[in-house]
């Protein structure tokens, strides 16, 4: 019976080794598939992030362009007010120094030409 038992043990050992090899092969395959799925997910997420980054960047550029236009408009209005104040001030100074009816329009024209230079 020990001969039969030894054969049975050898047979079971062979079956166990085959089962272990099959398990290790399946485990290796599963790990490879998991790595592939993980890589695909990372790539898909990277594409989504890039697309969102592009959308956000476009929104920021649009808002920046709008802000620059508003700033330019405010500067233009402010400079127009400064010019008007300068003309009124020069007119008042000339009137005090020389008297009324000194040709405010001439002063305005001179200051406007000087501002354009």
Buried (B, 14 or more C-beta within 10 A) or exposed (E): EEEEEEEEEEEEEEEEEEEEEEEEEEEEEEEEEEEEEEEEEEEEEEEEEEEEEEEEEEEEEEEEEEEEEEEEEEEEEEEEEEBEEBBEEBBEEBBEEEEEEBEBEEBBEEBEEEEEE
